[in-house]
């Protein structure tokens, strides 16, 4: 790569949720264990904390990686890889993305991808992402950019339109499906699972799946004749008030209707359909639990406290193991010229034949020294295409509105979002204006 030591920048390096785990993955990957890591964060006190933890972890793992905590954008200079895990405005801003739509009978479970919550999250992140992309072009031209920030589809498009180097969006949703299949069929390894999948981030669909020699789609369809999907997958009852768990009733209904296995994370999938999240009775009927902001705040606080405890005391063995995230594998494959195939979000160049070119879609992607090459999926089944098609217009429309500084176009995109279909035009405009007003300190576009 032209230098003895790789330079990898983690934007949002002060995140106590992302940085410690991704940092461990990087340190546990031999090709990356000796890199220089820049923890770039507007809150340097936060990145000082994660640096102290990773310094200690590196010592215990006996690797000579170095870490720098900074809030200076020119720290990007000469970087080969940039990972992005930021959320402009943090939990305070997200509170508005949940509470304002609620006044219009839209009860977001997560609120980070589709609907008015995802719309607002894109707009409040837009200017920061454009500025960051321009800095990457200036200080680290050609750097590989890996984006974890939601809304994945739209923000990855923003980066792809500005950055000169390769950009890919990463998400662990597929891994959740694979883990459930592995457990259901008592497989020792995911290597025995073969899947064919495509769609949008948090809204992908599996049309073919094999667990060993078993046809998973056909087998689950047979099991569903007498059981629920949760029973067919042999899942334990969901834990009460666990925001990440559910009885998978949304996934079951969609599978029964389509014959295609959706993303099994109901809390994300439900937000693409108006009927699941615009009725409190339906939230209850489908066992959907909303993630309150107090839960996020408490989790972030507890993770920070845990980090301090590990810096002062002992780092448990579980924090010295690889997570299921694959950013480290992707970087290692790319810098070593090896081949690695994983799920990724890239602009459509035909990998999904019946979705618009340029739309950022989620499919299998080949990683090698040349960058990221999406693998051909073909055409989505008609009913799945019908579910996705509105968002194939909504997401790019909001991105275009931000680049054009056109608030009217942004509000038109919100009008087209299926989650707002129960509202009249005046209500949609009021909803949009309230969200824009709440986030005005982050928004230059309008």
VOPAGU-2260 file (C-alpha; in pm, 1 decimal, decimal comma):
REM VOPAGU-2260
SITE   aa  ch    i         X         Y         Z
SITE  UNK   A    0       0,0       0,0       0,0
SITE  UNK   A    1     304,1     225,9     -16,7
SITE  UNK   A    2     372,7     245,6     360,3
SITE  UNK   A    3     505,7       0,8     617,5
SITE  UNK   A    4     213,1      63,6     850,9
SITE  UNK   A    5    -146,0      83,6     739,1
SITE  UNK   A    6    -338,5     390,1     853,3
SITE  UNK   A    7    -701,1     325,1     941,8
SITE  UNK   A    8    -932,4     601,3    1062,5
SITE  UNK   A    9   -1240,8     534,3    1274,5
SITE  UNK   A   10   -1475,2     832,9    1237,7
SITE  UNK   A   11   -1683,9     829,2    1551,1
SITE  UNK   A   12   -1390,0     671,0    1728,5
SITE  UNK   A   13   -1531,5     774,5    2065,9
SITE  UNK   A   14   -1832,2     544,5    2029,1
SITE  UNK   A   15   -1844,5     309,5    2327,2
SITE  UNK   A   16   -2084,2      86,6    2132,9
SITE  UNK   A   17   -1884,8      41,6    1812,4
SITE  UNK   A   18   -1517,9     122,0    1862,8
SITE  UNK   A   19   -1421,0    -131,1    2133,9
SITE  UNK   A   20   -1572,1    -424,0    1942,4
SITE  UNK   A   21   -1455,8    -324,8    1593,5
SITE  UNK   A   22   -1118,7    -233,3    1742,5
SITE  UNK   A   23   -1087,7    -585,0    1885,5
SITE  UNK   A   24   -1173,4    -734,3    1545,4
SITE  UNK   A   25    -900,2    -526,3    1384,5
SITE  UNK   A   26    -640,3    -619,5    1646,1
SITE  UNK   A   27    -729,9    -988,5    1617,9
SITE  UNK   A   28    -677,2    -984,2    1240,2
SITE  UNK   A   29    -306,6   -1057,5    1176,9
SITE  UNK   A   30    -281,1    -838,1     865,1
SITE  UNK   A   31    -411,4    -539,1    1064,6
SITE  UNK   A   32    -263,0    -597,9    1408,2
SITE  UNK   A   33      27,1    -357,6    1342,7
SITE  UNK   A   34    -164,5     -70,0    1186,3
SITE  UNK   A   35    -192,1     288,3    1303,1
SITE  UNK   A   36    -548,0     366,8    1413,7
SITE  UNK   A   37    -684,1     721,3    1431,0
SITE  UNK   A   38    -986,4     761,3    1658,9
SITE  UNK   A   39   -1149,2    1071,6    1513,1
SITE  UNK   A   40   -1433,5    1220,4    1714,9
SITE  UNK   A   41   -1578,3    1565,0    1782,3
SITE  UNK   A   42   -1579,2    1462,9    2149,8
SITE  UNK   A   43   -1213,1    1394,6    2216,5
SITE  UNK   A   44   -1281,3    1299,1    2577,5
SITE  UNK   A   45   -1485,2    1008,8    2440,8
SITE  UNK   A   46   -1212,7     897,4    2199,6
SITE  UNK   A   47    -950,5     936,4    2475,0
SITE  UNK   A   48   -1151,1     676,5    2668,6
SITE  UNK   A   49   -1171,0     428,0    2379,4
SITE  UNK   A   50    -799,9     487,1    2307,8
SITE  UNK   A   51    -707,6     399,2    2665,4
SITE  UNK   A   52    -908,2      79,1    2638,0
SITE  UNK   A   53    -764,4     -21,9    2300,0
SITE  UNK   A   54    -410,6      58,4    2415,1
SITE  UNK   A   55    -459,4    -185,3    2701,1
SITE  UNK   A   56    -624,8    -446,2    2477,8
SITE  UNK   A   57    -336,0    -426,1    2229,8
SITE  UNK   A   58     -85,2    -480,0    2510,3
SITE  UNK   A   59    -275,0    -782,3    2638,4
SITE  UNK   A   60    -301,2    -925,5    2286,0
SITE  UNK   A   61      71,4    -852,0    2240,4
SITE  UNK   A   62      34,3    -655,9    1917,7
SITE  UNK   A   63     207,2    -327,8    1839,4
SITE  UNK   A   64     -82,5    -134,2    1686,2
SITE  UNK   A   65     -85,0     235,3    1775,6
SITE  UNK   A   66    -384,7     452,9    1854,3
SITE  UNK   A   67    -427,7     828,6    1825,0
SITE  UNK   A   68    -726,5    1013,7    1971,3
SITE  UNK   A   69    -808,8    1339,6    1795,5
SITE  UNK   A   70   -1082,1    1573,6    1676,6
SITE  UNK   A   71    -879,7    1711,4    1383,6
SITE  UNK   A   72   -1003,0    1632,5    1034,7
SITE  UNK   A   73    -648,9    1649,7     892,5
SITE  UNK   A   74    -581,6    1333,1    1092,3
SITE  UNK   A   75    -725,4    1164,9     781,4
SITE  UNK   A   76    -406,5    1249,7     592,0
SITE  UNK   A   77    -263,7     944,9     419,6
SITE  UNK   A   78    -528,2     704,7     547,8
SITE  UNK   A   79    -596,4     397,7     336,4
SITE  UNK   A   80    -920,5     300,8     512,0
SITE  UNK   A   81   -1196,0     503,2     681,2
SITE  UNK   A   82   -1472,5     346,8     892,3
SITE  UNK   A   83   -1774,1     564,0     975,9
SITE  UNK   A   84   -1990,8     503,5    1284,5
SITE  UNK   A   85   -2139,8     843,7    1366,6
SITE  UNK   A   86   -2487,0     983,2    1427,7
SITE  UNK   A   87   -2514,9    1360,6    1403,2
SITE  UNK   A   88   -2698,0    1491,5    1708,6
SITE  UNK   A   89   -2678,4    1160,2    1894,3
SITE  UNK   A   90   -2955,2    1042,5    2125,0
SITE  UNK   A   91   -3093,6    1393,0    2175,4
SITE  UNK   A   92   -3164,4    1429,4    1802,8
SITE  UNK   A   93   -3299,6    1076,6    1773,7
SITE  UNK   A   94   -3553,7    1161,3    2041,2
SITE  UNK   A   95   -3721,1    1400,7    1795,9
SITE  UNK   A   96   -3718,8    1136,2    1520,2
SITE  UNK   A   97   -3932,7     918,8    1745,4
SITE  UNK   A   98   -4148,1    1165,6    1936,2
SITE  UNK   A   99   -4257,4    1398,0    1653,6
SITE  UNK   A  100   -4389,3    1120,8    1420,8
SITE  UNK   A  101   -4573,3     974,9    1720,4
SITE  UNK   A  102   -4796,4    1283,7    1723,0
SITE  UNK   A  103   -4906,1    1176,5    1375,1
SITE  UNK   A  104   -4975,3     814,8    1475,4
SITE  UNK   A  105   -4644,7     680,5    1344,0
SITE  UNK   A  106   -4490,7     466,0    1616,2
SITE  UNK   A  107   -4134,6     397,2    1507,4
SITE  UNK   A  108   -3977,6      88,6    1659,4
SITE  UNK   A  109   -3623,6     202,7    1567,1
SITE  UNK   A  110   -3664,7     509,8    1345,5
SITE  UNK   A  111   -3329,0     505,2    1168,2
SITE  UNK   A  112   -3404,4     386,1     813,8
SITE  UNK   A  113   -3747,9     450,8     662,4
SITE  UNK   A  114   -4051,4     663,0     741,2
SITE  UNK   A  115   -4020,3    1015,3     883,1
SITE  UNK   A  116   -3760,4     901,4    1137,5
SITE  UNK   A  117   -3525,6     774,2     866,6
SITE  UNK   A  118   -3603,3    1080,9     651,3
SITE  UNK   A  119   -3501,9    1317,7     931,8
SITE  UNK   A  120   -3195,6    1111,6    1023,3
SITE  UNK   A  121   -3067,4    1134,9     666,5
SITE  UNK   A  122   -3120,4    1510,5     648,0
SITE  UNK   A  123   -2950,1    1585,2     981,2
SITE  UNK   A  124   -2651,4    1368,2     881,1
SITE  UNK   A  125   -2626,8    1495,9     522,5
SITE  UNK   A  126   -2407,8    1804,8     562,6
SITE  UNK   A  127   -2170,2    1626,8     800,4
SITE  UNK   A  128   -2130,3    1338,5     555,0
SITE  UNK   A  129   -2065,4    1568,1     259,0
SITE  UNK   A  130   -1806,2    1760,0     461,3
SITE  UNK   A  131   -1646,0    1434,6     572,7
SITE  UNK   A  132   -1640,3    1299,6     216,2
SITE  UNK   A  133   -1473,7    1618,9      93,7
SITE  UNK   A  134   -1212,1    1589,9     368,6
SITE  UNK   A  135   -1145,3    1229,3     270,2
SITE  UNK   A  136   -1094,3    1342,5     -89,9
SITE  UNK   A  137    -862,2    1619,5      28,1
SITE  UNK   A  138    -653,2    1436,6     286,4
SITE  UNK   A  139    -689,4    1068,9     191,2
SITE  UNK   A  140    -771,2    1059,6    -181,3
SITE  UNK   A  141    -870,3     712,1    -294,5
SITE  UNK   A  142    -920,2     578,9      58,9
SITE  UNK   A  143   -1164,8     291,0      99,0
SITE  UNK   A  144   -1470,1     405,0     296,8
SITE  UNK   A  145   -1679,6     160,6     500,8
SITE  UNK   A  146   -2003,1     311,1     629,1
SITE  UNK   A  147   -2200,6     171,9     922,8
SITE  UNK   A  148   -2424,9     475,1     981,4
SITE  UNK   A  149   -2800,7     458,7     913,6
SITE  UNK   A  150   -2996,8     524,8     705,6
SITE  UNK   A  151   -2753,6     297,5     524,8
SITE  UNK   A  152   -2907,9     316,1     178,1
SITE  UNK   A  153   -2923,2     694,2     158,6
SITE  UNK   A  154   -2601,4     786,9     340,0
SITE  UNK   A  155   -2399,1     535,2     141,0
SITE  UNK   A  156   -2534,7     702,5    -173,9
SITE  UNK   A  157   -2424,9    1041,5     -38,5
SITE  UNK   A  158   -2072,2     912,0      18,7
SITE  UNK   A  159   -2060,4     731,5    -316,2
SITE  UNK   A  160   -2159,2    1050,4    -498,6
SITE  UNK   A  161   -1881,9    1256,5    -337,7
SITE  UNK   A  162   -1591,6    1024,5    -250,7
SITE  UNK   A  163   -1329,9     954,9    -517,4
SITE  UNK   A  164   -1241,8     614,7    -372,2
SITE  UNK   A  165   -1448,9     298,2    -313,2
SITE  UNK   A  166   -1745,3     319,3     -75,4
SITE  UNK   A  167   -1946,3      31,2      71,1
SITE  UNK   A  168   -2217,8      19,6     334,9
SITE  UNK   A  169   -2199,3    -256,2     597,7
SITE  UNK   A  170   -2471,6    -406,1     815,4
SITE  UNK   A  171   -2497,5    -719,6    1027,7
SITE  UNK   A  172   -2865,9    -794,0     956,3
SITE  UNK   A  173   -2792,9   -1091,1     727,5
SITE  UNK   A  174   -2583,3   -1247,2    1003,0
SITE  UNK   A  175   -2891,0   -1258,0    1226,8
SITE  UNK   A  176   -3075,2   -1469,3     968,4
SITE  UNK   A  177   -2774,0   -1697,2     925,7
SITE  UNK   A  178   -2738,6   -1744,4    1300,6
SITE  UNK   A  179   -3104,6   -1843,1    1336,9
SITE  UNK   A  180   -3077,5   -2090,2    1047,5
SITE  UNK   A  181   -2759,1   -2236,2    1195,8
SITE  UNK   A  182   -2927,0   -2293,8    1531,7
SITE  UNK   A  183   -3248,1   -2427,9    1379,5
SITE  UNK   A  184   -3066,7   -2693,9    1177,5
SITE  UNK   A  185   -2799,0   -2763,2    1441,1
SITE  UNK   A  186   -2511,6   -2675,9    1211,1
SITE  UNK   A  187   -2161,0   -2645,5    1346,7
SITE  UNK   A  188   -2071,3   -2359,7    1116,2
SITE  UNK   A  189   -2226,0   -2099,7     887,5
SITE  UNK   A  190   -2000,9   -2243,2     618,3
SITE  UNK   A  191   -2268,0   -2510,9     568,7
SITE  UNK   A  192   -2529,4   -2246,1     484,0
SITE  UNK   A  193   -2576,0   -2117,2     129,9
SITE  UNK   A  194   -2815,1   -1826,1      70,8
SITE  UNK   A  195   -2925,4   -1610,8    -220,8
SITE  UNK   A  196   -3050,1   -1272,9    -101,5
SITE  UNK   A  197   -3109,5    -917,8    -219,8
SITE  UNK   A  198   -3301,9    -601,6    -141,6
SITE  UNK   A  199   -3241,1    -284,8      56,3
SITE  UNK   A  200   -3066,5    -246,5     388,4
SITE  UNK   A  201   -3292,8    -372,1     669,5
SITE  UNK   A  202   -3530,0    -488,2     393,1
SITE  UNK   A  203   -3355,8    -777,7     218,5
SITE  UNK   A  204   -3516,3   -1103,9     108,1
SITE  UNK   A  205   -3378,6   -1457,6      83,8
SITE  UNK   A  206   -3512,0   -1645,5    -217,9
SITE  UNK   A  207   -3294,4   -1956,8    -181,5
SITE  UNK   A  208   -3131,3   -2110,7     124,5
SITE  UNK   A  209   -2962,2   -2440,3     195,7
SITE  UNK   A  210   -2864,3   -2571,5     540,0
SITE  UNK   A  211   -2638,8   -2859,3     450,7
SITE  UNK   A  212   -2854,4   -3051,3     203,1
SITE  UNK   A  213   -3185,6   -2914,1     336,2
SITE  UNK   A  214   -3387,5   -2665,4     129,5
SITE  UNK   A  215   -3462,4   -2415,0     406,6
SITE  UNK   A  216   -3738,1   -2226,1     225,7
SITE  UNK   A  217   -3931,2   -2543,9     142,0
SITE  UNK   A  218   -3871,6   -2694,2     484,6
SITE  UNK   A  219   -3992,9   -2385,1     670,1
SITE  UNK   A  220   -4299,8   -2363,1     444,2
SITE  UNK   A  221   -4379,5   -2724,5     534,6
SITE  UNK   A  222   -4330,9   -2658,2     905,6
SITE  UNK   A  223   -4554,4   -2350,6     891,0
SITE  UNK   A  224   -4853,4   -2565,8     800,6
SITE  UNK   A  225   -4887,0   -2657,3    1165,7
SITE  UNK   A  226   -4660,8   -2414,3    1352,1
SITE  UNK   A  227   -4566,9   -2050,8    1381,7
SITE  UNK   A  228   -4240,8   -1930,5    1230,0
SITE  UNK   A  229   -4089,1   -1892,8    1577,3
SITE  UNK   A  230   -4179,8   -2254,0    1651,9
SITE  UNK   A  231   -4053,8   -2366,2    1310,1
SITE  UNK   A  232   -3719,5   -2197,8    1382,2
SITE  UNK   A  233   -3723,6   -2352,4    1731,8
SITE  UNK   A  234   -3682,2   -2012,4    1894,8
SITE  UNK   A  235   -3727,7   -1968,6    2270,0
SITE  UNK   A  236   -4009,9   -1735,0    2379,4
SITE  UNK   A  237   -3902,7   -1370,1    2348,3
SITE  UNK   A  238   -3780,7   -1211,0    2666,2
SITE  UNK   A  239   -4022,2    -959,3    2814,5
SITE  UNK   A  240   -3930,3    -601,3    2727,5
SITE  UNK   A  241   -3625,5    -708,9    2525,7
SITE  UNK   A  242   -3629,5    -451,7    2245,7
SITE  UNK   A  243   -3414,1    -672,5    2023,3
SITE  UNK   A  244   -3639,6    -977,8    2049,3
SITE  UNK   A  245   -3982,1   -1057,1    1904,4
SITE  UNK   A  246   -4205,3   -1352,8    1818,0
SITE  UNK   A  247   -4124,0   -1292,0    1446,1
SITE  UNK   A  248   -4492,0   -1248,6    1356,4
SITE  UNK   A  249   -4412,6    -985,3    1091,8
SITE  UNK   A  250   -4158,7   -1215,4     928,0
SITE  UNK   A  251   -4405,0   -1503,3     946,8
SITE  UNK   A  252   -4684,4   -1306,6     781,9
SITE  UNK   A  253   -4453,1   -1184,9     504,5
SITE  UNK   A  254   -4312,8   -1533,9     446,5
SITE  UNK   A  255   -4660,5   -1683,7     423,8
SITE  UNK   A  256   -4768,0   -1413,7     175,4
SITE  UNK   A  257   -4459,9   -1416,7     -45,0
SITE  UNK   A  258   -4292,7   -1756,6     -13,4
SITE  UNK   A  259   -3970,3   -1559,7      35,1
SITE  UNK   A  260   -3787,4   -1532,6     366,6
SITE  UNK   A  261   -3756,0   -1167,7     480,3
SITE  UNK   A  262   -3506,3   -1023,3     722,6
SITE  UNK   A  263   -3608,8   -1182,9    1050,6
SITE  UNK   A  264   -3546,4    -867,8    1253,4
SITE  UNK   A  265   -3909,2    -756,7    1282,9
SITE  UNK   A  266   -3819,1    -429,2    1455,4
SITE  UNK   A  267   -3658,9    -308,8    1130,1
SITE  UNK   A  268   -3874,7    -485,8     869,7
SITE  UNK   A  269   -4201,3    -355,6    1017,9
SITE  UNK   A  270   -4097,3       6,1     956,9
SITE  UNK   A  271   -4129,0     -31,9     579,3
SITE  UNK   A  272   -4503,5    -100,6     608,9
SITE  UNK   A  273   -4761,8     151,6     729,6
SITE  UNK   A  274   -4999,4    -101,4     879,8
SITE  UNK   A  275   -4750,8    -237,6    1134,7
SITE  UNK   A  276   -4636,7      90,6    1292,5
SITE  UNK   A  277   -4932,1     329,2    1254,1
SITE  UNK   A  278   -5153,2     138,0    1495,8
SITE  UNK   A  279   -5078,7      65,0    1860,5
SITE  UNK   A  280   -5307,3    -236,7    1841,6
SITE  UNK   A  281   -5099,8    -377,1    1555,7
SITE  UNK   A  282   -4779,3    -315,6    1749,7
SITE  UNK   A  283   -4926,5    -534,0    2022,3
SITE  UNK   A  284   -5072,3    -789,9    1782,2
SITE  UNK   A  285   -4735,5    -851,4    1614,8
SITE  UNK   A  286   -4536,1    -840,6    1937,3
SITE  UNK   A  287   -4338,2    -534,0    1833,2
SITE  UNK   A  288   -4149,3    -349,6    2107,1
SITE  UNK   A  289   -4035,1       5,2    2042,7
SITE  UNK   A  290   -3681,7      98,9    2142,5
SITE  UNK   A  291   -3723,8     400,2    2373,3
SITE  UNK   A  292   -3449,2     658,1    2386,4
SITE  UNK   A  293   -3406,7     600,8    2757,3
SITE  UNK   A  294   -3296,6     247,3    2668,9
SITE  UNK   A  295   -3031,6     382,5    2428,2
SITE  UNK   A  296   -2909,2     634,0    2683,2
SITE  UNK   A  297   -2889,3     372,7    2957,7
SITE  UNK   A  298   -2707,4     127,3    2729,4
SITE  UNK   A  299   -2452,4     389,9    2622,6
SITE  UNK   A  300   -2396,6     492,5    2984,0
SITE  UNK   A  301   -2349,1     131,3    3095,6
SITE  UNK   A  302   -2111,2      57,0    2808,6
SITE  UNK   A  303   -1902,9     359,8    2903,3
SITE  UNK   A  304   -1891,8     247,1    3265,3
SITE  UNK   A  305   -1791,7    -102,1    3159,4
SITE  UNK   A  306   -1509,1      40,9    2949,4
SITE  UNK   A  307   -1376,4     238,1    3247,5
SITE  UNK   A  308   -1392,8     -74,5    3463,5
SITE  UNK   A  309   -1193,7    -276,0    3207,8
SITE  UNK   A  310    -930,4      -2,6    3176,8
SITE  UNK   A  311    -887,9      -0,9    3553,8
SITE  UNK   A  312    -922,7    -375,7    3600,5
SITE  UNK   A  313    -945,7    -685,6    3385,1
SITE  UNK   A  314   -1059,1    -727,2    3025,3
SITE  UNK   A  315   -1277,1   -1042,5    3013,5
SITE  UNK   A  316   -1195,5   -1314,3    2760,2
SITE  UNK   A  317   -1516,4   -1244,9    2566,2
SITE  UNK   A  318   -1377,2    -902,6    2468,8
SITE  UNK   A  319   -1070,3   -1068,8    2318,7
SITE  UNK   A  320   -1268,3   -1264,0    2061,0
SITE  UNK   A  321   -1386,4   -1170,9    1712,9
SITE  UNK   A  322   -1738,5   -1037,3    1670,6
SITE  UNK   A  323   -1955,7   -1125,7    1372,5
SITE  UNK   A  324   -1880,4    -790,1    1205,4
SITE  UNK   A  325   -1664,6    -826,3     893,7
SITE  UNK   A  326   -1503,7    -483,8     847,6
SITE  UNK   A  327   -1166,9    -631,0     953,6
SITE  UNK   A  328   -1198,3    -917,2     703,2
SITE  UNK   A  329   -1287,2    -674,5     426,0
SITE  UNK   A  330    -989,1    -448,3     493,0
SITE  UNK   A  331    -753,1    -744,4     524,2
SITE  UNK   A  332    -874,0    -898,4     196,8
SITE  UNK   A  333    -849,7    -568,4      11,9
SITE  UNK   A  334    -502,8    -472,1     131,2
SITE  UNK   A  335    -362,2    -822,3      75,9
SITE  UNK   A  336    -522,5    -876,8    -263,0
SITE  UNK   A  337    -723,3   -1174,5    -140,2
SITE  UNK   A  338   -1084,3   -1259,4    -220,8
SITE  UNK   A  339   -1359,2   -1226,1      40,0
SITE  UNK   A  340   -1733,2   -1242,4     -28,9
SITE  UNK   A  341   -1971,0   -1072,9     209,2
SITE  UNK   A  342   -2295,0    -875,4     224,0
SITE  UNK   A  343   -2258,5    -512,4     116,9
SITE  UNK   A  344   -2450,3    -202,6      10,7
SITE  UNK   A  345   -2345,2     -61,7    -327,1
SITE  UNK   A  346   -2506,7     141,2    -607,3
SITE  UNK   A  347   -2702,7     -88,4    -837,3
SITE  UNK   A  348   -2520,4    -155,4   -1164,6
SITE  UNK   A  349   -2750,1    -441,0   -1254,0
SITE  UNK   A  350   -2697,0    -679,8    -963,9
SITE  UNK   A  351   -3072,0    -649,5    -901,0
SITE  UNK   A  352   -3210,3    -634,1   -1251,3
SITE  UNK   A  353   -3555,5    -492,4   -1175,0
SITE  UNK   A  354   -3450,1    -204,9    -948,0
SITE  UNK   A  355   -3322,7     133,4   -1078,1
SITE  UNK   A  356   -2956,3     173,7   -1161,2
SITE  UNK   A  357   -2777,7     390,2    -904,5
SITE  UNK   A  358   -3003,9     290,8    -615,3
SITE  UNK   A  359   -2790,1     158,3    -328,4
SITE  UNK   A  360   -2891,9    -205,1    -282,9
SITE  UNK   A  361   -2786,5    -486,1     -50,5
SITE  UNK   A  362   -2648,3    -803,0    -210,3
SITE  UNK   A  363   -2347,8   -1031,2    -193,6
SITE  UNK   A  364   -2027,1    -843,1    -278,7
SITE  UNK   A  365   -1682,9    -968,7    -378,6
SITE  UNK   A  366   -1392,9    -787,9    -210,9
SITE  UNK   A  367   -1042,3    -798,3    -356,2
SITE  UNK   A  368    -758,7    -559,1    -438,2
SITE  UNK   A  369    -977,1    -399,0    -707,0
SITE  UNK   A  370   -1238,0    -293,5    -452,4
SITE  UNK   A  371   -1599,0    -405,7    -430,7
SITE  UNK   A  372   -1779,5    -595,1    -706,8
SITE  UNK   A  373   -2146,2    -680,4    -650,6
SITE  UNK   A  374   -2254,2   -1032,5    -744,7
SITE  UNK   A  375   -2549,3   -1069,5    -979,2
SITE  UNK   A  376   -2877,2   -1163,4    -809,9
SITE  UNK   A  377   -3124,3   -1116,4   -1095,0
SITE  UNK   A  378   -3483,5   -1003,4   -1054,8
SITE  UNK   A  379   -3666,9    -981,8    -725,5
SITE  UNK   A  380   -3998,1   -1172,6    -714,3
SITE  UNK   A  381   -4291,2    -948,9    -821,4
SITE  UNK   A  382   -4446,3    -909,1    -476,0
SITE  UNK   A  383   -4110,8    -831,4    -313,4
SITE  UNK   A  384   -4037,3    -584,5    -591,4
SITE  UNK   A  385   -4373,3    -421,7    -519,5
SITE  UNK   A  386   -4285,9    -381,5    -151,9
SITE  UNK   A  387   -3945,5    -228,7    -229,6
SITE  UNK   A  388   -4034,8     -12,6    -529,1
SITE  UNK   A  389   -4172,9     290,2    -335,6
SITE  UNK   A  390   -3844,9     319,6    -144,2
SITE  UNK   A  391   -3647,1     289,2    -467,3
SITE  UNK   A  392   -3793,1     634,8    -540,0
SITE  UNK   A  393   -3819,3     781,3    -187,9
SITE  UNK   A  394   -3460,4     729,0     -72,1
SITE  UNK   A  395   -3281,2     872,5    -379,9
SITE  UNK   A  396   -3535,6    1155,9    -392,1
SITE  UNK   A  397   -3443,2    1275,6     -41,9
SITE  UNK   A  398   -3072,4    1250,8    -125,2
SITE  UNK   A  399   -3126,1    1454,2    -441,5
SITE  UNK   A  400   -3328,1    1710,3    -245,9
SITE  UNK   A  401   -3037,2    1756,4      -5,0
SITE  UNK   A  402   -2782,3    1801,3    -283,4
SITE  UNK   A  403   -3012,0    2046,4    -463,2
SITE  UNK   A  404   -3098,3    2229,8    -139,8
SITE  UNK   A  405   -3464,1    2178,4    -231,2
SITE  UNK   A  406   -3691,7    2152,5      72,6
SITE  UNK   A  407   -4000,6    2116,4    -145,1
SITE  UNK   A  408   -3852,7    1805,4    -307,3
SITE  UNK   A  409   -3764,3    1663,2      34,4
SITE  UNK   A  410   -4123,2    1708,7     153,0
SITE  UNK   A  411   -4248,3    1547,3    -167,5
SITE  UNK   A  412   -4033,0    1245,4     -89,0
SITE  UNK   A  413   -4184,3    1228,4     259,6
SITE  UNK   A  414   -4528,9    1240,7      97,6
SITE  UNK   A  415   -4438,8     932,8    -109,9
SITE  UNK   A  416   -4317,7     730,8     187,8
SITE  UNK   A  417   -4570,7     449,2     247,7
SITE  UNK   A  418   -4547,4     499,8     624,3
SITE  UNK   A  419   -4711,7     842,3     576,2
SITE  UNK   A  420   -4992,6     709,0     356,2
SITE  UNK   A  421   -5259,9     764,6     624,8
SITE  UNK   A  422   -5181,2    1138,5     641,8
SITE  UNK   A  423   -5317,3    1412,0     418,8
SITE  UNK   A  424   -5091,0    1658,0     241,4
SITE  UNK   A  425   -5110,7    1925,6     508,5
SITE  UNK   A  426   -5026,7    1674,4     780,3
SITE  UNK   A  427   -4722,7    1545,3     591,4
SITE  UNK   A  428   -4597,0    1899,9     544,6
SITE  UNK   A  429   -4649,5    1979,1     912,1
SITE  UNK   A  430   -4470,5    1660,5    1014,7
SITE  UNK   A  431   -4175,3    1738,8     788,0
SITE  UNK   A  432   -4151,1    2101,2     898,8
SITE  UNK   A  433   -4156,2    2003,3    1265,8
SITE  UNK   A  434   -3871,8    1756,2    1212,7
SITE  UNK   A  435   -3669,1    2008,5    1014,2
SITE  UNK   A  436   -3727,2    2269,3    1282,3
SITE  UNK   A  437   -3617,4    2031,8    1556,3
SITE  UNK   A  438   -3291,0    1959,6    1370,4
SITE  UNK   A  439   -3230,3    2306,0    1224,6
SITE  UNK   A  440   -2889,2    2347,1    1389,8
SITE  UNK   A  441   -2760,4    2048,4    1191,7
SITE  UNK   A  442   -2920,3    2134,8     857,9
SITE  UNK   A  443   -2757,6    2365,9     603,9
SITE  UNK   A  444   -2927,7    2211,4     300,7
SITE  UNK   A  445   -3252,9    2402,9     346,6
